[in-house]
Amino acid sequence: MDETRPSSSSPEGSNGVVAVITALNPPVDLPHRVESLQSQVDLVIIVDDGSRSESSSDIFLELDRIGAQVLHHEENSGIAAALNTGVRAALAHDAKTVLTLDQDSTLAADYVQQCLDSLQKAAMAGRRVGFVCAQRMNGIDVPAFKGRNGIEPYDPMQSGMLIPVETFNRVGLFEEALFIDAVDSEFTLRVRHAGWTVEFAEGTDLEHGLGEQTPKTLFGRTLTREGAPVFFAAHSPIRLYYVTRNRIITNARYARHYPSWVLHRVVDDAVFASRNVVFGPAKWKSAKAIAHGFADGIRRRNGKISPQKSLKLSAKRK
């Protein structure tokens, strides 16, 4: 791993928050998003997880110029490893809390302060909070469920989490063996299993990219509604492999402790997988990827997918 020089963009009156953003072939507007974030935190750390796009070098140079600290992985190591690289760097800067973000997330101007207020409110009420997360995403309420401590986030994604350093000291970092997908789910369950709460930051709304939207197709025909194609967020076969494998590993680990949550997650994942197989652009390879993920999950095989298996599951969209 190659590291650029440390740099700081601390606002007046340090709040102890360091933001960690994972990046892989980042969008051209990432520097703009980082600039808008810098007024809310002491430092922004960008972890380049092996980017190969032609524009990446210029984007990372611009991020360094505006005061972000840029760290580089020589090859793609997965989102958990990228997050952990950033968290370790944040700890070296004496962070009190770490804000984790995806490269396509944008925060309101008061997001961090609302998170800090929610942490303080919980502490005054005597609750030990593992982390807080966005209450709404793109203006829509984040799914919730009735947990042991009342209404809690159901399965929050890591983008937008504000995590006290004490949480990492208690439960450890993100699980790198999962590589990608279900990394945030496993971390959330580990925090809950340690006896700490996971809570919404009151009033927060996170703008997050929805990914590539793909038209639904069935028997070679594009499905339409009122004359317009119906779109959904399809996953590539390789992503379906990771989702399936890592859900099985995570669900098996925590099923005894959180049976109702795991059952709910299994149903949601079955619907998600079926939608990709029935309506996605690579139906056969999607089904094959899910089967491979299921088999490896049962065998508890983890880590990055092998080049041979990756080649088998790769599919060109037609």
Secondary structure, 3 states (H helix, E strand, C coil): CEECCCCCCCCCCCCCEEEEEEECCCCCCHHHHHHHHHCCCCEEEEEEECCCCCCHHHHHHHHHHCCCEEEEECCCCCHHHHHHHHHHHHHHCCCCEEEEEECCEEECCCHHHHHHHHHHHHHHCCCCEEEEEEEEECCEECCEEEECCEEEECCCCCCCEEEEHHHHHHHCCCCHHHCCCCHHHHHHHHHHHCCCEEEEEEEEEEEECCCCCEECEECCEECEECCEECEECCCCHHHHHHHHHHHHHHHHHHCCCCHHHHHHHHHHHHHHHHHHHHHCCCHHHHHHHHHHHHHHHHCCCCCCCCHHHHHHHCCCCC
